[in-house]
Amino acid sequence: MKKIAIIASVLLFLSTALIAEFASSASTLPTIRIMFDGSIFPATVPIHRKDDVYTFTDNIYGQIVVDRDKVVIDGAGFTLQGTYTGTQEDLWIIGQGQYQEYNGTAVPWTVGIDLATKSTQNLTVKNLNIKNFSIGMYIWTSNNTITECAVSDTIVGILLAGDYNIITNNYIARNENGIFFGVNPPKNETLNIVITHNSFIDNDIHFSGCVCEDYDTTEPIHTWDDGKEGNFWSDYKGADADDDGIGDTPYIIDVQNQDRYPLMQVIATPSTPKTLFERLIVAIAVTIVIALTLVVYRRRKKKAV
């Protein structure tokens, strides 16, 4: 993927921002950590842990850093929110870490969900709304899945820098850059990234990576679909003559990248928390199932006697 990739250890993105304002606001944003041993710090945050599944029980204002393998973060329709207001200027994001250099000065930047180390992999994030960060999610390791999330109002919605990742059924809207792509696998290695059934809506740039001076015409075109269906792109101008819900012409990202089967209708939307009534119905249904199970068990036990 050499022609749209950038060096894996150096990821670069330029956007518009006011550095002084950003530095003062980002430094006050609390950080939540899912520790290597599975514990949550601080323990008082509204996240319920069951084994390796971490479920939101309320909205959270803060950043999450994951330092444990095979973790599932279930937002349950709640929101993880940061401090970004859309007013920053000249922000360069380089590599990993809490700070980057700008004109020789360390400037903090906010990441909604980040991975602590290169060995932190196999993360699943689902049903979570993420907004108002410099970077919504920084996926710089492999074998991670982002699904049924909404990422909005950020500089970069998803900063994708790892191979073997799945980005599907997400609502990616109103970001300066929806997905910024910076993967650099070894030469001739197949890039195993799945980006399908997402809704890209009103981003300044839906999908991009480095700016290449030339392209290797012998390199195969990289596709962002599953062979039958791709993604919804709000600026797609193609027609759907046979009315099958799929555009008749590809959505062209650049010379090397295209969605061959762009969807004509929004497919992914933001998730919402269950209402009190819905939670009550679920609780009643679970109670009934348990009660019926006990009744059947006792009857069978009596017959056995």
Residue pairs with C-beta under 8 A, 6 or more apart in sequence:
1 183
1 184
1 185
1 189
1 191
1 222
2 184
2 187
2 216
2 219
3 212
3 214
3 215
3 216
3 219
3 256
4 181
4 209
4 210
4 212
4 222
4 254
4 256
4 257
5 181
5 182
5 183
5 184
5 185
5 209
5 210
6 12
6 182
6 184
6 209
6 210
7 184
8 161
8 182
8 183
8 184
9 95
10 94
10 95
11 93
11 94
11 95
11 140
11 159
11 161
11 180
11 182
12 92
12 93
12 94
12 182
12 210
13 91
13 92
13 93
13 155
13 156
13 159
13 177
13 180
14 90
14 91
14 92
15 88
15 91
15 155
15 156
15 176
15 177
16 88
16 89
16 90
16 91
16 176
17 87
17 88
17 89
17 90
17 91
17 155
18 87
18 88
18 89
19 88
19 89
19 90
19 91
19 102
19 107
21 85
21 87
21 88
22 84
22 88
22 91
22 107
22 108
22 109
22 134
23 107
23 108
25 83
25 85
26 82
26 83
26 108
26 109
26 110
26 134
27 108
28 83
29 61
29 62
29 63
29 82
29 83
29 110
30 61
30 62
30 63
31 62
31 63
31 64
31 65
32 40
32 41
32 42
32 45
32 47
32 60
32 62
32 63
32 64
32 65
33 40
33 41
33 64
33 65
33 66
33 67
33 116
34 40
34 54
34 64
34 65
34 66
34 67
34 68
34 71
34 73
35 41
35 67
35 68
36 67
36 68
37 68
38 49
38 52
38 68
40 47
40 49
40 54
45 60
45 62
46 56
46 57
46 58
46 59
46 60
47 54
47 55
47 56
47 57
47 60
48 54
48 55
48 57
49 55
52 68
52 70
52 71
52 72
53 72
53 74
54 71
54 72
54 73
54 74
55 74
55 76
56 73
56 74
56 75
56 76
56 78
56 80
56 128
57 76
57 78
58 78
59 78
59 79
59 80
59 81
60 78
60 79
60 80
60 81
61 81
61 82
62 80
62 82
63 82
63 110
63 111
63 112
63 113
63 114
63 133
64 73
64 80
64 112
64 113
64 114
65 113
65 114
65 115
65 116
66 73
66 113
66 114
66 115
66 116
66 120
66 123
67 116
67 117
67 120
68 120
69 119
69 120
69 121
69 122
70 122
70 123
71 122
71 123
71 124
72 123
72 124
72 125
72 126
73 113
73 123
73 124
73 125
73 126
73 128
74 126
74 127
74 128
75 125
75 126
75 127
75 128
75 129
75 149
75 271
76 127
76 273
76 274
77 127
77 129
77 271
77 272
77 273
77 274
78 128
78 129
78 273
79 128
79 129
79 130
79 131
80 112
80 113
80 128
80 129
80 130
80 131
81 130
81 131
81 132
82 110
82 112
82 131
82 132
82 133
82 134
82 154
83 110
83 132
83 133
84 110
84 132
84 133
84 134
84 153
84 154
84 155
85 132
86 153
88 134
88 155
90 102
91 102
91 107
91 109
91 134
91 155
92 100
92 101
92 102
93 100
93 109
93 134
93 135
93 156
93 159
94 100
94 101
96 114
96 138
96 140
98 108
98 109
99 106
99 107
99 108
99 109
100 106
100 107
100 109
101 107
109 134
109 135
110 133
110 134
110 135
111 133
111 134
111 135
111 136
111 137
111 138
112 130
112 133
112 135
112 136
112 137
112 151
112 154
113 125
113 130
113 136
113 137
113 138
114 135
114 137
114 138
115 121
115 123
115 138
115 139
115 140
115 141
115 144
118 140
118 141
119 141
120 141
121 141
121 142
121 143
121 144
121 162
122 143
122 144
123 139
123 141
123 144
123 145
124 144
124 145
124 146
124 147
125 137
125 144
125 145
125 146
125 147
125 149
126 145
126 146
126 147
126 148
126 149
127 148
127 149
127 271
128 149
128 150
128 271
129 149
129 150
129 152
129 270
129 271
130 136
130 137
130 149
130 150
130 151
130 152
130 154
131 150
131 151
131 152
131 153
131 154
132 153
132 154
133 154
133 155
134 154
134 155
134 156
135 154
135 155
135 156
135 157
135 158
135 159
136 151
136 152
136 154
136 156
136 157
136 158
136 175
137 146
137 151
137 157
137 158
137 159
138 159
138 161
139 146
139 158
139 159
139 160
139 161
139 162
139 165
140 159
140 161
140 162
141 162
142 162
142 163
142 164
142 165
143 162
143 164
143 165
144 162
144 165
144 166
145 165
145 166
145 168
146 158
146 165
146 166
146 167
146 168
146 170
147 166
147 167
147 168
147 169
147 170
148 169
148 170
148 268
148 271
149 170
149 171
149 271
150 170
150 171
150 172
150 173
150 268
150 269
150 270
150 271
151 157
151 158
151 170
151 171
151 172
151 173
151 175
151 178
152 171
152 172
152 173
152 174
152 175
152 270
153 174
153 175
154 175
154 176
155 175
155 176
155 177
156 175
156 176
156 177
156 179
156 180
157 172
157 175
157 177
157 178
157 179
157 203
158 167
158 172
158 178
158 179
158 180
159 180
159 182
160 167
160 179
160 180
160 181
160 182
160 183
160 193
161 182
161 183
162 183
163 183
163 185
163 189
163 191
163 192
163 193
164 192
164 193
165 193
165 194
166 193
166 194
167 179
167 193
167 194
167 195
167 198
168 194
168 195
168 196
168 197
168 198
169 197
169 198
169 267
169 268
170 198
170 199
170 268
171 198
171 199
171 201
171 268
171 269
171 270
172 178
172 179
172 198
172 199
172 200
172 201
172 203
172 206
173 199
173 200
173 201
173 202
173 203
174 201
174 202
174 203
175 203
175 204
176 203
176 204
176 205
177 203
177 204
177 205
177 208
178 200
178 203
178 205
178 206
178 207
179 195
179 206
179 207
179 208
180 208
180 209
181 207
181 208
181 209
182 209
182 210
183 191
183 193
185 191
191 222
194 226
195 207
195 224
195 231
196 224
196 225
196 226
196 229
196 230
196 231
197 226
197 229
197 230
197 231
197 263
197 267
197 268
198 231
198 232
198 267
198 268
199 231
199 232
199 234
199 266
199 267
199 268
199 269
200 206
200 207
200 231
200 232
200 233
200 234
201 232
201 234
201 266
202 234
203 234
206 233
206 234
206 235
206 253
207 224
207 253
207 257
208 253
208 254
212 256
215 255
215 256
219 256
221 256
221 257
221 258
222 256
222 257
222 258
223 257
223 258
223 259
223 260
224 230
224 231
224 253
224 257
224 258
224 259
225 231
225 259
225 260
225 261
227 261
228 261
229 246
229 261
229 263
230 246
230 251
230 259
230 260
230 261
230 262
230 263
231 251
231 259
231 262
231 263
231 267
232 262
232 263
232 264
232 265
232 266
232 267
232 268
233 251
233 259
233 262
236 247
236 251
236 262
236 264
238 247
238 248
238 249
238 251
238 262
239 247
239 248
239 249
240 246
240 247
240 248
240 264
241 248
242 248
245 263
245 264
245 265
246 261
246 262
246 263
246 264
247 261
247 262
247 263
247 264
250 258
250 259
250 260
250 261
250 262
251 258
251 259
251 262
252 258
253 259
274 282
